Amino acid sequence: MKKTAKRTKNPATVAALYMVCAAAAFAVMGAFAKALHRLPAWEITFFRALINVIALLPWAISQPRIVATWRSEPLALSVRGVAGGLSALLYFYALGHMKLADASMIYQSSPIIVIILSALLLGETLSAASFLCTLVALIGIGLVIKPDLHFTTQGDLAPLAALGGTIAAAVAYTAIKHATRKIPTRLIVLTFASVATLFAVIPTILSFTPPTPVEWLLLLGTGSFATLGQETMTKSYAGLPASVASPIMLTSVAFSTLLGWAYWGEIPDRLSALGMLLIASGVVAAYRFKRAL
């Protein structure tokens, strides 16, 4: 009798696939948010966060002791929630006025901003190699943004909004960097979604635009795919070091490029393509150098 060898799944491979799934989910979330450009960004932010809270509510009810651990880091969680809500707001605004791939690439450059903030605020060492990688990525951001100092239309402001969202996301990640040792990731996501819901509720009420039936479905999809992305990203980080998992998230830009081309006929211009290459190279290299230290 021939023995059939059982195929065992490599945990690292599974974790990498989880991150690819997260990247795809966030790309779909961005596409849905872009399709909702008729609605105010506040409104999209509110429903995206609210759906996230509803999805995590059963877990929170079943784990009261874990939920209670938020008291150990209330300031960090509050900063993470407000900065994360602001980041989503600015990103959704940018998506309504610029190419999906460009907005996605700028947003995915947040690890570079985290490196800068960690050096400035947390006293972490910034090596010469990391500084060079950061500089390369910042040049790439400039090529994607193509700054125009006139700012005569909402479209002119969109790249700056995307950059502002990236900086806000980096502030959120930096604020929670050390708290992750004490607080489960799912609780961090829940507190972020809760604070972001409160953050956006009043502006949403004041500027509420009734969604059409299709837009209600898109809002549901935006929140659902955001939740799916966070869940699969969490599972990926549990099986891979951040220095390996985070660069994989850049595949989200590839998915966003494909979606932008398929639904809006968007193709990045040469400067944006070069900028994307520089940002991706800078982020990946920065993580490699960080891992080697």
N, C-alpha and C positions, 0 to 999 in steps of 0.2 A: 504493500500500500504506500502510496506517495503522500508524504506529509505536506499539507498546504500551509505555507507560511502566512501567518496573520500579519496584515499590514497595520502597523501602529502609527498613529498620527503624531507628527512632530509638534510639540506644544508651541514652539517658536513660530512654525509655519501657520498654525491655527491662529495664533495671536496676530500675525501679520495680515492674515485674511480678514480678521475682525477689523483691523484698522482700514483696510481697503473698503470694506463694507461701510464703515463710518464715513470715510471720504465720499463715497457715492451718496450716502444718505444726506450729508450736509450739502452736496452739490444739488441734489433734488430739492432740498429745502430752499436753497437760494433761487432756484428756477421758479418755484412756486411763489416765493416772495416777490420776485421780479414781475411775475404775471399779475400780481396784486397792486401794481403801481398806481391804480386809480385811488386806492385807499391811503389814508395818512399813515406814515411810518409808525406813529404812536400806536395806531390800531393794530397793525400787524404784530408789533412787539408785544402788545398786551395779550392777544390771543395765542401767540406762540408760547409765551410764558405760562399762561393759564392752562393750556392743554398739557404742558409739561408737569405742572402741579397736580392736575387731575390724574395723570398717568402714574405718578409716584405716590399718590395718596394711600392706596391700599398697603403699600410697603411701609409707609410712615405709621399707619394705624397699627400694623402688626409688630412694629419695632419701636415702642415708646422709649425704651432705655437708650437705644442708639440715637434717636432723635434728640433726646435730652442732652447729648454731648455737645450740642451747638453752644451751650453756655460757656464752654472752655475757650472759645475763640469768637466772641460776638462781634468785635470790631472788624476782624479780618473777613468774616462772613458777610458783614454788612457792606464793607467796601467792595468785596467781590460781587455782591448782588447789584449794587448801584452802578459800578463800573461795567459789569456784564450787561445790564439793561441798557445803559448808554451805548455800549458797543453794538448791541443788536439794533438799536434805533438808528444809529448812523449807518450801519451796514445796509439795512433795509432801504434807507433813503438813497444810498448810493446805487443800489441795485436797480432802482426805478429810473435812473438817469445815465447809466453807463453800461458798457458791455459786461456780461456775466463773468467772463473769464478774467477781465481786468480787475473787477471788484474782488473776485475770489482770490486772485494772486496777491493783491495788496493785503487782504485780510489774513491770508496764510503766512504773511511775513512777520506776524506777531512774535514768534520766538526770538527774532533779532532784537525787537524792542525790549523783550524780557531780559535779554542779556545786558542791554544798556541799563535798564532800571535796576537790575540786580546788582550791578557794579556801583550805581549811584546811591541807591537806597539801602541795600543790604550789605554793602561792603565786600561783595564777592570780587575775586581777582579777575581782571580782564587781560588775558594774555595778548601778546602781539599778534599771534595767529588769529585769535578770536576777533580782535579789533579789525584786522584786515578783512576777515569774512563779513563782519558787520558793515564795513565801508562798502564792500562790493554789493551787498544786498541793498543798502541805502541808495546807491547809484541806480540799481535796478528799479527800486520803487519810484525814483525820480523819472525814469524813462517811461514807466507805465502811467504815472500821474500826468506827465507833461504839463507842469504848472503854468497856468495862465493868470497873470496878475490883474486882469480886468474884472473877472468874476461878474459878467453881465447877465448870465442866465443860471438857472438851477443846475443845468448840465455842467457848467464851469465849476460849481461848488461840489459836485458829486465826488470827484477824486479826493478832495480834501476831507469830505465826510467819510470816505472809505479809510483814509489814513487815520482820521480821528477815531474811527471804530477800532482800528488795529491797535492804536495806542491805549484806548480804553480797555480792550481785551488783555493787553499786556499788563496793565495796572491790576486787573482782576486776577490774572495768574500769579503775578508777583505778590499780591496781598495774601494769597492763600497758599503760597509756596511751602511755608513751614507748618501751616495748620493741617496739611494733609497727613502728617504723622499722627495726629490725634483724632482726626475726624474722617469717617468713611466717605469715599468719593460720592456715593449716591446721596448722602446727606448734604454735601456741598452743592450738588446739582439742585436738590430740592430747595435749599435756602436761596440759591441764586434765582430760581424760577419764582419763588414766593416774593422776594424783594423786587424783582423785575416786574411782577404783576402789579404790586402796589405802586411802583415807580411810574408805571404807564397808565394806571386806571383813570386818574383825573383828566389828563390831556385827552385820553380816548373818549371820555364822556363829553367833554367840551367840544371836541371836533369830530364826533361820531358820524361816519358815513355808512349808511345801511348797505351791507354787502348784498350782491345778487346771489342767487342759489349757487352758481358756479364759484363765486368768490368765497362763499361759506365752505365749499369743498376744498378750495385751495388753502384757506386758513387752517382747516383741519389737517390737511396734508403738510403744511408748513410746521405745525406743532408736532405732528406725529413723526415726521422724518427727523426733526431736531431731537426728539426723545430717542428714536432708534439710533441716531448717530452717537448720542452721548452714552447709551448703553453699550454699544459695540466698541466704542473708543475706550470705555472703562475696562472692558474685558481684555482689550489689546494691551493696555498699560499693565494689567495684572500679569501678563505673560511675557512682556518684553521690556527692556530698559527704555526710558524716554528717549535716549540718544539714538535708538533704532526705530522706535515706534513713531515719533514725531515727524521725521522726514517722510515717512510713508504717507502721512496725511496730505502731502503735496500732490498726491494723485487726484485729490479733489479738484485741482485746477484743470486737469485733463478731462475729468467728467464734466466740469462746468463749461469748458471750451466746446465739448461735443454737444451739450444741451443748448448752448448759445447758438451754435451753428444750425442745429436741427430745427429749433423753434423760432429763432429771430434772424437767422441768416448772418449772424455775427462772426467775423473772422478778425482775430487780433492783427493790428498792423505791425510793421517791421520793428518799430521802436518798442512796442508792447512785448513782442515776442522776445526781443533781446533783453528787455527788462525782466521778463519772467525767467529767462535762463540765468541771469545774474542773481535774482532773488533765490531761486531754487539752489543754485550752486553755493551761495553764501550760507543759506540755512543748513544744508546738508553738511558742508565743510565745518561750520561752527559746531554742530553736534558731534562730528567725528573728532575734532580737536578736544572738545569737552570730555568725550569718552576716553580719549587717550591720556588725559591728565591723571 
